[in-house]
Amino acid sequence: MTTTQQRAPWITPFTVKGDHVTLVPLEAGHEAELVDAVEDGKVWDTWFAAVPSPDGMRQEIEWRLGLAEEGRMVPFTVLDAQGRIAGMTAYMNVDAANRRLEIGHTWYRGSVQRTSLNTEAKLLLLRHAFEQQDCIAVGFRTAFFNQPSRRAIERLGAKLEGVWRNHLVLPDGTLRDTCYYSVINGEWPAVQRHLTWLLARAGSASESA
């Protein structure tokens, strides 16, 4: 007689805290504060980035939690240094068999953009992926026309692997080209050193200001 056992997920939800950011598992109860965050700067109001609108936040949360149940995503709510909800991010396209995943579906309220919050969030997520999950590669993807996102990913030290032409059909019928970046395990020590240096330099600048 054989029995079927449900395989444990490769990555289970976790909380991680830094000086500038805390990442906690996404919960349905975060909806109201996430709506407040996405209205800060109207960050959903772009044609090329899939940021949920205030009216679509509940559906977005349900979608992310549904993928989490399937083991395909580990979604997080992002808190700033004061504990205020600042946005969302996730491990996505989780591939346990090949020890790969992507970091994406990320957005932040306007008032925390271009601060150390994103740098530290990516440092914490990359560190967990490479050092706790033994990943061999972590990917990032963004729209070709999303120049701020492309600059932010490149600033992390990720390398452009290529551009996926006509990758997605957007809700209005526009075709989106997607830029795919990655950090591989052999690059992690240098990328980690770079990110900690960026954070230290930003801290020194703020202290002397």
PyMOL CGO cylinders between C-alpha atoms (Angstrom):
from pymol import cmd
from pymol.cgo import CYLINDER

trace = [
    CYLINDER, 0.00, 0.00, 0.00, 1.31, 3.43, -0.90, 0.3, 1, 1, 1, 1, 1, 1,
    CYLINDER, 1.31, 3.43, -0.90, 0.55, 6.73, 0.75, 0.3, 1, 1, 1, 1, 1, 1,
    CYLINDER, 0.55, 6.73, 0.75, 0.72, 10.16, -0.75, 0.3, 1, 1, 1, 1, 1, 1,
    CYLINDER, 0.72, 10.16, -0.75, 2.50, 12.75, 1.31, 0.3, 1, 1, 1, 1, 1, 1,
    CYLINDER, 2.50, 12.75, 1.31, 2.29, 16.44, 0.59, 0.3, 1, 1, 1, 1, 1, 1,
    CYLINDER, 2.29, 16.44, 0.59, 5.75, 17.83, -0.06, 0.3, 1, 1, 1, 1, 1, 1,
    CYLINDER, 5.75, 17.83, -0.06, 6.76, 20.65, 2.28, 0.3, 1, 1, 1, 1, 1, 1,
    CYLINDER, 6.76, 20.65, 2.28, 7.29, 24.00, 0.56, 0.3, 1, 1, 1, 1, 1, 1,
    CYLINDER, 7.29, 24.00, 0.56, 10.87, 24.87, -0.33, 0.3, 1, 1, 1, 1, 1, 1,
    CYLINDER, 10.87, 24.87, -0.33, 10.57, 28.32, 1.26, 0.3, 1, 1, 1, 1, 1, 1,
    CYLINDER, 10.57, 28.32, 1.26, 8.22, 28.97, 4.14, 0.3, 1, 1, 1, 1, 1, 1,
    CYLINDER, 8.22, 28.97, 4.14, 7.03, 32.49, 5.05, 0.3, 1, 1, 1, 1, 1, 1,
    CYLINDER, 7.03, 32.49, 5.05, 9.44, 34.38, 7.26, 0.3, 1, 1, 1, 1, 1, 1,
    CYLINDER, 9.44, 34.38, 7.26, 10.02, 37.81, 8.79, 0.3, 1, 1, 1, 1, 1, 1,
    CYLINDER, 10.02, 37.81, 8.79, 13.31, 39.65, 8.41, 0.3, 1, 1, 1, 1, 1, 1,
    CYLINDER, 13.31, 39.65, 8.41, 14.28, 43.04, 9.84, 0.3, 1, 1, 1, 1, 1, 1,
    CYLINDER, 14.28, 43.04, 9.84, 16.98, 45.54, 8.97, 0.3, 1, 1, 1, 1, 1, 1,
    CYLINDER, 16.98, 45.54, 8.97, 17.74, 49.13, 9.94, 0.3, 1, 1, 1, 1, 1, 1,
    CYLINDER, 17.74, 49.13, 9.94, 15.56, 50.67, 7.23, 0.3, 1, 1, 1, 1, 1, 1,
    CYLINDER, 15.56, 50.67, 7.23, 13.00, 47.99, 6.40, 0.3, 1, 1, 1, 1, 1, 1,
    CYLINDER, 13.00, 47.99, 6.40, 11.13, 44.99, 7.77, 0.3, 1, 1, 1, 1, 1, 1,
    CYLINDER, 11.13, 44.99, 7.77, 9.60, 42.31, 5.57, 0.3, 1, 1, 1, 1, 1, 1,
    CYLINDER, 9.60, 42.31, 5.57, 6.67, 40.37, 6.98, 0.3, 1, 1, 1, 1, 1, 1,
    CYLINDER, 6.67, 40.37, 6.98, 4.43, 37.71, 5.39, 0.3, 1, 1, 1, 1, 1, 1,
    CYLINDER, 4.43, 37.71, 5.39, 1.56, 39.28, 3.46, 0.3, 1, 1, 1, 1, 1, 1,
    CYLINDER, 1.56, 39.28, 3.46, -1.84, 39.02, 5.17, 0.3, 1, 1, 1, 1, 1, 1,
    CYLINDER, -1.84, 39.02, 5.17, -5.35, 39.91, 4.02, 0.3, 1, 1, 1, 1, 1, 1,
    CYLINDER, -5.35, 39.91, 4.02, -5.60, 42.26, 6.99, 0.3, 1, 1, 1, 1, 1, 1,
    CYLINDER, -5.60, 42.26, 6.99, -2.92, 44.52, 5.49, 0.3, 1, 1, 1, 1, 1, 1,
    CYLINDER, -2.92, 44.52, 5.49, -5.33, 45.72, 2.79, 0.3, 1, 1, 1, 1, 1, 1,
    CYLINDER, -5.33, 45.72, 2.79, -6.32, 49.11, 4.22, 0.3, 1, 1, 1, 1, 1, 1,
    CYLINDER, -6.32, 49.11, 4.22, -2.74, 50.20, 4.92, 0.3, 1, 1, 1, 1, 1, 1,
    CYLINDER, -2.74, 50.20, 4.92, -1.60, 48.93, 1.52, 0.3, 1, 1, 1, 1, 1, 1,
    CYLINDER, -1.60, 48.93, 1.52, -4.30, 51.05, -0.12, 0.3, 1, 1, 1, 1, 1, 1,
    CYLINDER, -4.30, 51.05, -0.12, -2.99, 54.06, 1.81, 0.3, 1, 1, 1, 1, 1, 1,
    CYLINDER, -2.99, 54.06, 1.81, 0.54, 53.24, 0.65, 0.3, 1, 1, 1, 1, 1, 1,
    CYLINDER, 0.54, 53.24, 0.65, -0.32, 52.89, -3.04, 0.3, 1, 1, 1, 1, 1, 1,
    CYLINDER, -0.32, 52.89, -3.04, -2.16, 56.22, -2.94, 0.3, 1, 1, 1, 1, 1, 1,
    CYLINDER, -2.16, 56.22, -2.94, 1.05, 57.93, -1.75, 0.3, 1, 1, 1, 1, 1, 1,
    CYLINDER, 1.05, 57.93, -1.75, 2.30, 59.29, -5.04, 0.3, 1, 1, 1, 1, 1, 1,
    CYLINDER, 2.30, 59.29, -5.04, -0.35, 57.39, -7.05, 0.3, 1, 1, 1, 1, 1, 1,
    CYLINDER, -0.35, 57.39, -7.05, 2.29, 54.79, -7.81, 0.3, 1, 1, 1, 1, 1, 1,
    CYLINDER, 2.29, 54.79, -7.81, -0.19, 52.58, -9.68, 0.3, 1, 1, 1, 1, 1, 1,
    CYLINDER, -0.19, 52.58, -9.68, -0.65, 55.26, -12.35, 0.3, 1, 1, 1, 1, 1, 1,
    CYLINDER, -0.65, 55.26, -12.35, 1.80, 53.92, -14.97, 0.3, 1, 1, 1, 1, 1, 1,
    CYLINDER, 1.80, 53.92, -14.97, 1.04, 52.04, -18.16, 0.3, 1, 1, 1, 1, 1, 1,
    CYLINDER, 1.04, 52.04, -18.16, 4.07, 49.73, -18.03, 0.3, 1, 1, 1, 1, 1, 1,
    CYLINDER, 4.07, 49.73, -18.03, 4.22, 48.58, -14.38, 0.3, 1, 1, 1, 1, 1, 1,
    CYLINDER, 4.22, 48.58, -14.38, 1.70, 46.19, -12.83, 0.3, 1, 1, 1, 1, 1, 1,
    CYLINDER, 1.70, 46.19, -12.83, 1.06, 48.06, -9.57, 0.3, 1, 1, 1, 1, 1, 1,
    CYLINDER, 1.06, 48.06, -9.57, -2.37, 47.44, -8.03, 0.3, 1, 1, 1, 1, 1, 1,
    CYLINDER, -2.37, 47.44, -8.03, -4.83, 50.31, -7.90, 0.3, 1, 1, 1, 1, 1, 1,
    CYLINDER, -4.83, 50.31, -7.90, -6.59, 51.12, -4.64, 0.3, 1, 1, 1, 1, 1, 1,
    CYLINDER, -6.59, 51.12, -4.64, -9.74, 49.42, -5.92, 0.3, 1, 1, 1, 1, 1, 1,
    CYLINDER, -9.74, 49.42, -5.92, -7.77, 46.38, -7.03, 0.3, 1, 1, 1, 1, 1, 1,
    CYLINDER, -7.77, 46.38, -7.03, -5.80, 45.84, -3.82, 0.3, 1, 1, 1, 1, 1, 1,
    CYLINDER, -5.80, 45.84, -3.82, -8.00, 43.10, -2.39, 0.3, 1, 1, 1, 1, 1, 1,
    CYLINDER, -8.00, 43.10, -2.39, -7.82, 41.14, -5.64, 0.3, 1, 1, 1, 1, 1, 1,
    CYLINDER, -7.82, 41.14, -5.64, -4.03, 41.61, -5.71, 0.3, 1, 1, 1, 1, 1, 1,
    CYLINDER, -4.03, 41.61, -5.71, -3.68, 40.28, -2.17, 0.3, 1, 1, 1, 1, 1, 1,
    CYLINDER, -3.68, 40.28, -2.17, -5.90, 37.29, -2.94, 0.3, 1, 1, 1, 1, 1, 1,
    CYLINDER, -5.90, 37.29, -2.94, -3.89, 36.55, -6.10, 0.3, 1, 1, 1, 1, 1, 1,
    CYLINDER, -3.89, 36.55, -6.10, -0.56, 36.64, -4.25, 0.3, 1, 1, 1, 1, 1, 1,
    CYLINDER, -0.56, 36.64, -4.25, -1.84, 34.49, -1.39, 0.3, 1, 1, 1, 1, 1, 1,
    CYLINDER, -1.84, 34.49, -1.39, -3.27, 32.03, -3.91, 0.3, 1, 1, 1, 1, 1, 1,
    CYLINDER, -3.27, 32.03, -3.91, 0.14, 31.63, -5.56, 0.3, 1, 1, 1, 1, 1, 1,
    CYLINDER, 0.14, 31.63, -5.56, 1.64, 31.21, -2.09, 0.3, 1, 1, 1, 1, 1, 1,
    CYLINDER, 1.64, 31.21, -2.09, -0.73, 28.29, -1.44, 0.3, 1, 1, 1, 1, 1, 1,
    CYLINDER, -0.73, 28.29, -1.44, 0.55, 26.69, -4.65, 0.3, 1, 1, 1, 1, 1, 1,
    CYLINDER, 0.55, 26.69, -4.65, 4.19, 27.13, -3.58, 0.3, 1, 1, 1, 1, 1, 1,
    CYLINDER, 4.19, 27.13, -3.58, 4.92, 29.46, -6.50, 0.3, 1, 1, 1, 1, 1, 1,
    CYLINDER, 4.92, 29.46, -6.50, 5.31, 32.70, -4.53, 0.3, 1, 1, 1, 1, 1, 1,
    CYLINDER, 5.31, 32.70, -4.53, 6.38, 33.92, -1.09, 0.3, 1, 1, 1, 1, 1, 1,
    CYLINDER, 6.38, 33.92, -1.09, 4.70, 37.34, -0.76, 0.3, 1, 1, 1, 1, 1, 1,
    CYLINDER, 4.70, 37.34, -0.76, 5.77, 40.03, 1.69, 0.3, 1, 1, 1, 1, 1, 1,
    CYLINDER, 5.77, 40.03, 1.69, 4.40, 43.27, 3.04, 0.3, 1, 1, 1, 1, 1, 1,
    CYLINDER, 4.40, 43.27, 3.04, 7.14, 45.89, 3.33, 0.3, 1, 1, 1, 1, 1, 1,
    CYLINDER, 7.14, 45.89, 3.33, 7.36, 48.10, 6.43, 0.3, 1, 1, 1, 1, 1, 1,
    CYLINDER, 7.36, 48.10, 6.43, 9.52, 51.21, 6.73, 0.3, 1, 1, 1, 1, 1, 1,
    CYLINDER, 9.52, 51.21, 6.73, 11.78, 52.04, 9.68, 0.3, 1, 1, 1, 1, 1, 1,
    CYLINDER, 11.78, 52.04, 9.68, 8.80, 53.45, 11.61, 0.3, 1, 1, 1, 1, 1, 1,
    CYLINDER, 8.80, 53.45, 11.61, 6.75, 50.30, 11.10, 0.3, 1, 1, 1, 1, 1, 1,
    CYLINDER, 6.75, 50.30, 11.10, 4.44, 51.91, 8.54, 0.3, 1, 1, 1, 1, 1, 1,
    CYLINDER, 4.44, 51.91, 8.54, 3.37, 49.76, 5.59, 0.3, 1, 1, 1, 1, 1, 1,
    CYLINDER, 3.37, 49.76, 5.59, 5.34, 50.98, 2.60, 0.3, 1, 1, 1, 1, 1, 1,
    CYLINDER, 5.34, 50.98, 2.60, 4.53, 48.47, -0.15, 0.3, 1, 1, 1, 1, 1, 1,
    CYLINDER, 4.53, 48.47, -0.15, 4.79, 44.88, -1.34, 0.3, 1, 1, 1, 1, 1, 1,
    CYLINDER, 4.79, 44.88, -1.34, 7.42, 42.52, -2.72, 0.3, 1, 1, 1, 1, 1, 1,
    CYLINDER, 7.42, 42.52, -2.72, 7.76, 38.78, -3.29, 0.3, 1, 1, 1, 1, 1, 1,
    CYLINDER, 7.76, 38.78, -3.29, 9.82, 35.79, -4.16, 0.3, 1, 1, 1, 1, 1, 1,
    CYLINDER, 9.82, 35.79, -4.16, 8.14, 34.74, -7.41, 0.3, 1, 1, 1, 1, 1, 1,
    CYLINDER, 8.14, 34.74, -7.41, 8.48, 31.94, -9.97, 0.3, 1, 1, 1, 1, 1, 1,
    CYLINDER, 8.48, 31.94, -9.97, 9.89, 29.79, -7.19, 0.3, 1, 1, 1, 1, 1, 1,
    CYLINDER, 9.89, 29.79, -7.19, 11.62, 26.75, -8.74, 0.3, 1, 1, 1, 1, 1, 1,
    CYLINDER, 11.62, 26.75, -8.74, 12.75, 24.40, -5.97, 0.3, 1, 1, 1, 1, 1, 1,
    CYLINDER, 12.75, 24.40, -5.97, 14.02, 21.68, -8.31, 0.3, 1, 1, 1, 1, 1, 1,
    CYLINDER, 14.02, 21.68, -8.31, 16.48, 24.06, -9.95, 0.3, 1, 1, 1, 1, 1, 1,
    CYLINDER, 16.48, 24.06, -9.95, 17.14, 26.23, -6.86, 0.3, 1, 1, 1, 1, 1, 1,
    CYLINDER, 17.14, 26.23, -6.86, 16.10, 29.40, -8.67, 0.3, 1, 1, 1, 1, 1, 1,
    CYLINDER, 16.10, 29.40, -8.67, 13.63, 32.16, -7.95, 0.3, 1, 1, 1, 1, 1, 1,
    CYLINDER, 13.63, 32.16, -7.95, 12.92, 35.76, -8.83, 0.3, 1, 1, 1, 1, 1, 1,
    CYLINDER, 12.92, 35.76, -8.83, 12.36, 38.86, -6.71, 0.3, 1, 1, 1, 1, 1, 1,
    CYLINDER, 12.36, 38.86, -6.71, 9.54, 40.94, -8.09, 0.3, 1, 1, 1, 1, 1, 1,
    CYLINDER, 9.54, 40.94, -8.09, 6.00, 42.29, -8.00, 0.3, 1, 1, 1, 1, 1, 1,
    CYLINDER, 6.00, 42.29, -8.00, 7.57, 45.07, -5.95, 0.3, 1, 1, 1, 1, 1, 1,
    CYLINDER, 7.57, 45.07, -5.95, 6.16, 48.53, -5.40, 0.3, 1, 1, 1, 1, 1, 1,
    CYLINDER, 6.16, 48.53, -5.40, 6.65, 51.19, -2.73, 0.3, 1, 1, 1, 1, 1, 1,
    CYLINDER, 6.65, 51.19, -2.73, 4.78, 54.30, -1.63, 0.3, 1, 1, 1, 1, 1, 1,
    CYLINDER, 4.78, 54.30, -1.63, 6.15, 57.42, -3.27, 0.3, 1, 1, 1, 1, 1, 1,
    CYLINDER, 6.15, 57.42, -3.27, 7.62, 58.92, -0.11, 0.3, 1, 1, 1, 1, 1, 1,
    CYLINDER, 7.62, 58.92, -0.11, 10.08, 56.01, 0.43, 0.3, 1, 1, 1, 1, 1, 1,
    CYLINDER, 10.08, 56.01, 0.43, 11.29, 55.67, -3.13, 0.3, 1, 1, 1, 1, 1, 1,
    CYLINDER, 11.29, 55.67, -3.13, 14.96, 56.52, -3.77, 0.3, 1, 1, 1, 1, 1, 1,
    CYLINDER, 14.96, 56.52, -3.77, 15.81, 55.84, -0.11, 0.3, 1, 1, 1, 1, 1, 1,
    CYLINDER, 15.81, 55.84, -0.11, 17.81, 53.04, 1.52, 0.3, 1, 1, 1, 1, 1, 1,
    CYLINDER, 17.81, 53.04, 1.52, 14.63, 51.01, 2.04, 0.3, 1, 1, 1, 1, 1, 1,
    CYLINDER, 14.63, 51.01, 2.04, 14.77, 49.24, -1.33, 0.3, 1, 1, 1, 1, 1, 1,
    CYLINDER, 14.77, 49.24, -1.33, 18.51, 48.61, -1.18, 0.3, 1, 1, 1, 1, 1, 1,
    CYLINDER, 18.51, 48.61, -1.18, 18.21, 46.95, 2.20, 0.3, 1, 1, 1, 1, 1, 1,
    CYLINDER, 18.21, 46.95, 2.20, 15.09, 44.99, 1.23, 0.3, 1, 1, 1, 1, 1, 1,
    CYLINDER, 15.09, 44.99, 1.23, 16.92, 43.51, -1.74, 0.3, 1, 1, 1, 1, 1, 1,
    CYLINDER, 16.92, 43.51, -1.74, 19.98, 42.77, 0.42, 0.3, 1, 1, 1, 1, 1, 1,
    CYLINDER, 19.98, 42.77, 0.42, 17.84, 40.87, 2.93, 0.3, 1, 1, 1, 1, 1, 1,
    CYLINDER, 17.84, 40.87, 2.93, 15.98, 38.91, 0.25, 0.3, 1, 1, 1, 1, 1, 1,
    CYLINDER, 15.98, 38.91, 0.25, 19.14, 38.05, -1.68, 0.3, 1, 1, 1, 1, 1, 1,
    CYLINDER, 19.14, 38.05, -1.68, 20.94, 37.00, 1.49, 0.3, 1, 1, 1, 1, 1, 1,
    CYLINDER, 20.94, 37.00, 1.49, 18.14, 34.66, 2.48, 0.3, 1, 1, 1, 1, 1, 1,
    CYLINDER, 18.14, 34.66, 2.48, 17.93, 33.21, -1.03, 0.3, 1, 1, 1, 1, 1, 1,
    CYLINDER, 17.93, 33.21, -1.03, 21.64, 32.49, -1.38, 0.3, 1, 1, 1, 1, 1, 1,
    CYLINDER, 21.64, 32.49, -1.38, 22.58, 31.69, 2.21, 0.3, 1, 1, 1, 1, 1, 1,
    CYLINDER, 22.58, 31.69, 2.21, 19.45, 29.99, 3.58, 0.3, 1, 1, 1, 1, 1, 1,
    CYLINDER, 19.45, 29.99, 3.58, 17.92, 28.46, 0.45, 0.3, 1, 1, 1, 1, 1, 1,
    CYLINDER, 17.92, 28.46, 0.45, 21.16, 27.73, -1.42, 0.3, 1, 1, 1, 1, 1, 1,
    CYLINDER, 21.16, 27.73, -1.42, 19.89, 29.36, -4.60, 0.3, 1, 1, 1, 1, 1, 1,
    CYLINDER, 19.89, 29.36, -4.60, 22.07, 29.20, -7.70, 0.3, 1, 1, 1, 1, 1, 1,
    CYLINDER, 22.07, 29.20, -7.70, 20.41, 32.22, -9.34, 0.3, 1, 1, 1, 1, 1, 1,
    CYLINDER, 20.41, 32.22, -9.34, 17.99, 35.03, -8.45, 0.3, 1, 1, 1, 1, 1, 1,
    CYLINDER, 17.99, 35.03, -8.45, 16.25, 36.87, -11.27, 0.3, 1, 1, 1, 1, 1, 1,
    CYLINDER, 16.25, 36.87, -11.27, 14.61, 40.26, -11.69, 0.3, 1, 1, 1, 1, 1, 1,
    CYLINDER, 14.61, 40.26, -11.69, 12.35, 41.36, -14.53, 0.3, 1, 1, 1, 1, 1, 1,
    CYLINDER, 12.35, 41.36, -14.53, 10.96, 44.74, -15.48, 0.3, 1, 1, 1, 1, 1, 1,
    CYLINDER, 10.96, 44.74, -15.48, 9.40, 46.56, -18.43, 0.3, 1, 1, 1, 1, 1, 1,
    CYLINDER, 9.40, 46.56, -18.43, 11.78, 47.95, -21.05, 0.3, 1, 1, 1, 1, 1, 1,
    CYLINDER, 11.78, 47.95, -21.05, 10.28, 51.43, -20.59, 0.3, 1, 1, 1, 1, 1, 1,
    CYLINDER, 10.28, 51.43, -20.59, 10.46, 51.32, -16.78, 0.3, 1, 1, 1, 1, 1, 1,
    CYLINDER, 10.46, 51.32, -16.78, 13.73, 53.22, -16.61, 0.3, 1, 1, 1, 1, 1, 1,
    CYLINDER, 13.73, 53.22, -16.61, 13.63, 53.89, -12.82, 0.3, 1, 1, 1, 1, 1, 1,
    CYLINDER, 13.63, 53.89, -12.82, 13.19, 50.16, -12.15, 0.3, 1, 1, 1, 1, 1, 1,
    CYLINDER, 13.19, 50.16, -12.15, 15.95, 49.21, -14.59, 0.3, 1, 1, 1, 1, 1, 1,
    CYLINDER, 15.95, 49.21, -14.59, 18.36, 51.66, -12.96, 0.3, 1, 1, 1, 1, 1, 1,
    CYLINDER, 18.36, 51.66, -12.96, 17.46, 50.37, -9.50, 0.3, 1, 1, 1, 1, 1, 1,
    CYLINDER, 17.46, 50.37, -9.50, 18.06, 46.74, -10.52, 0.3, 1, 1, 1, 1, 1, 1,
    CYLINDER, 18.06, 46.74, -10.52, 21.36, 47.57, -12.20, 0.3, 1, 1, 1, 1, 1, 1,
    CYLINDER, 21.36, 47.57, -12.20, 22.43, 49.55, -9.13, 0.3, 1, 1, 1, 1, 1, 1,
    CYLINDER, 22.43, 49.55, -9.13, 22.04, 46.36, -7.09, 0.3, 1, 1, 1, 1, 1, 1,
    CYLINDER, 22.04, 46.36, -7.09, 24.66, 44.66, -9.22, 0.3, 1, 1, 1, 1, 1, 1,
    CYLINDER, 24.66, 44.66, -9.22, 22.33, 42.41, -11.23, 0.3, 1, 1, 1, 1, 1, 1,
    CYLINDER, 22.33, 42.41, -11.23, 23.37, 41.78, -14.84, 0.3, 1, 1, 1, 1, 1, 1,
    CYLINDER, 23.37, 41.78, -14.84, 21.12, 42.06, -17.88, 0.3, 1, 1, 1, 1, 1, 1,
    CYLINDER, 21.12, 42.06, -17.88, 20.65, 38.66, -19.50, 0.3, 1, 1, 1, 1, 1, 1,
    CYLINDER, 20.65, 38.66, -19.50, 18.47, 39.89, -22.33, 0.3, 1, 1, 1, 1, 1, 1,
    CYLINDER, 18.47, 39.89, -22.33, 15.24, 41.50, -23.50, 0.3, 1, 1, 1, 1, 1, 1,
    CYLINDER, 15.24, 41.50, -23.50, 12.18, 39.34, -24.05, 0.3, 1, 1, 1, 1, 1, 1,
    CYLINDER, 12.18, 39.34, -24.05, 10.50, 40.94, -27.08, 0.3, 1, 1, 1, 1, 1, 1,
    CYLINDER, 10.50, 40.94, -27.08, 6.66, 41.06, -27.11, 0.3, 1, 1, 1, 1, 1, 1,
    CYLINDER, 6.66, 41.06, -27.11, 6.74, 39.24, -23.79, 0.3, 1, 1, 1, 1, 1, 1,
    CYLINDER, 6.74, 39.24, -23.79, 3.38, 40.34, -22.42, 0.3, 1, 1, 1, 1, 1, 1,
    CYLINDER, 3.38, 40.34, -22.42, 0.08, 41.66, -23.72, 0.3, 1, 1, 1, 1, 1, 1,
    CYLINDER, 0.08, 41.66, -23.72, -1.02, 44.42, -21.34, 0.3, 1, 1, 1, 1, 1, 1,
    CYLINDER, -1.02, 44.42, -21.34, -4.70, 44.97, -20.46, 0.3, 1, 1, 1, 1, 1, 1,
    CYLINDER, -4.70, 44.97, -20.46, -4.98, 47.78, -23.04, 0.3, 1, 1, 1, 1, 1, 1,
    CYLINDER, -4.98, 47.78, -23.04, -3.52, 45.55, -25.75, 0.3, 1, 1, 1, 1, 1, 1,
    CYLINDER, -3.52, 45.55, -25.75, -0.05, 47.15, -25.73, 0.3, 1, 1, 1, 1, 1, 1,
    CYLINDER, -0.05, 47.15, -25.73, 2.82, 44.70, -26.17, 0.3, 1, 1, 1, 1, 1, 1,
    CYLINDER, 2.82, 44.70, -26.17, 5.45, 44.85, -23.44, 0.3, 1, 1, 1, 1, 1, 1,
    CYLINDER, 5.45, 44.85, -23.44, 9.13, 44.05, -23.86, 0.3, 1, 1, 1, 1, 1, 1,
    CYLINDER, 9.13, 44.05, -23.86, 10.63, 42.71, -20.62, 0.3, 1, 1, 1, 1, 1, 1,
    CYLINDER, 10.63, 42.71, -20.62, 14.24, 43.11, -19.44, 0.3, 1, 1, 1, 1, 1, 1,
    CYLINDER, 14.24, 43.11, -19.44, 15.53, 40.11, -17.49, 0.3, 1, 1, 1, 1, 1, 1,
    CYLINDER, 15.53, 40.11, -17.49, 18.37, 40.52, -14.99, 0.3, 1, 1, 1, 1, 1, 1,
    CYLINDER, 18.37, 40.52, -14.99, 20.01, 38.06, -12.59, 0.3, 1, 1, 1, 1, 1, 1,
    CYLINDER, 20.01, 38.06, -12.59, 22.53, 37.55, -9.84, 0.3, 1, 1, 1, 1, 1, 1,
    CYLINDER, 22.53, 37.55, -9.84, 24.14, 34.08, -9.74, 0.3, 1, 1, 1, 1, 1, 1,
    CYLINDER, 24.14, 34.08, -9.74, 25.55, 32.41, -6.67, 0.3, 1, 1, 1, 1, 1, 1,
    CYLINDER, 25.55, 32.41, -6.67, 29.19, 33.00, -7.58, 0.3, 1, 1, 1, 1, 1, 1,
    CYLINDER, 29.19, 33.00, -7.58, 28.50, 36.74, -7.78, 0.3, 1, 1, 1, 1, 1, 1,
    CYLINDER, 28.50, 36.74, -7.78, 26.75, 36.94, -4.42, 0.3, 1, 1, 1, 1, 1, 1,
    CYLINDER, 26.75, 36.94, -4.42, 29.81, 37.80, -2.25, 0.3, 1, 1, 1, 1, 1, 1,
    CYLINDER, 29.81, 37.80, -2.25, 30.65, 40.82, -4.43, 0.3, 1, 1, 1, 1, 1, 1,
    CYLINDER, 30.65, 40.82, -4.43, 27.01, 41.90, -4.70, 0.3, 1, 1, 1, 1, 1, 1,
    CYLINDER, 27.01, 41.90, -4.70, 26.60, 41.63, -0.93, 0.3, 1, 1, 1, 1, 1, 1,
    CYLINDER, 26.60, 41.63, -0.93, 29.72, 43.74, -0.40, 0.3, 1, 1, 1, 1, 1, 1,
    CYLINDER, 29.72, 43.74, -0.40, 28.40, 46.32, -2.86, 0.3, 1, 1, 1, 1, 1, 1,
    CYLINDER, 28.40, 46.32, -2.86, 24.98, 46.57, -1.21, 0.3, 1, 1, 1, 1, 1, 1,
    CYLINDER, 24.98, 46.57, -1.21, 26.40, 46.90, 2.30, 0.3, 1, 1, 1, 1, 1, 1,
    CYLINDER, 26.40, 46.90, 2.30, 28.74, 49.60, 0.97, 0.3, 1, 1, 1, 1, 1, 1,
    CYLINDER, 28.74, 49.60, 0.97, 25.81, 51.49, -0.58, 0.3, 1, 1, 1, 1, 1, 1,
    CYLINDER, 25.81, 51.49, -0.58, 23.94, 51.37, 2.72, 0.3, 1, 1, 1, 1, 1, 1,
    CYLINDER, 23.94, 51.37, 2.72, 26.96, 52.50, 4.72, 0.3, 1, 1, 1, 1, 1, 1,
    CYLINDER, 26.96, 52.50, 4.72, 27.64, 55.36, 2.31, 0.3, 1, 1, 1, 1, 1, 1,
    CYLINDER, 27.64, 55.36, 2.31, 24.01, 56.49, 2.48, 0.3, 1, 1, 1, 1, 1, 1,
    CYLINDER, 24.01, 56.49, 2.48, 24.17, 56.39, 6.29, 0.3, 1, 1, 1, 1, 1, 1,
    CYLINDER, 24.17, 56.39, 6.29, 27.34, 58.46, 6.39, 0.3, 1, 1, 1, 1, 1, 1,
    CYLINDER, 27.34, 58.46, 6.39, 25.83, 61.03, 4.04, 0.3, 1, 1, 1, 1, 1, 1,
    CYLINDER, 25.83, 61.03, 4.04, 22.70, 61.40, 6.17, 0.3, 1, 1, 1, 1, 1, 1,
    CYLINDER, 22.70, 61.40, 6.17, 24.73, 61.74, 9.37, 0.3, 1, 1, 1, 1, 1, 1,
    CYLINDER, 24.73, 61.74, 9.37, 26.85, 64.53, 7.90, 0.3, 1, 1, 1, 1, 1, 1,
    CYLINDER, 26.85, 64.53, 7.90, 23.91, 66.38, 6.39, 0.3, 1, 1, 1, 1, 1, 1,
]
cmd.load_cgo(trace, "trace")
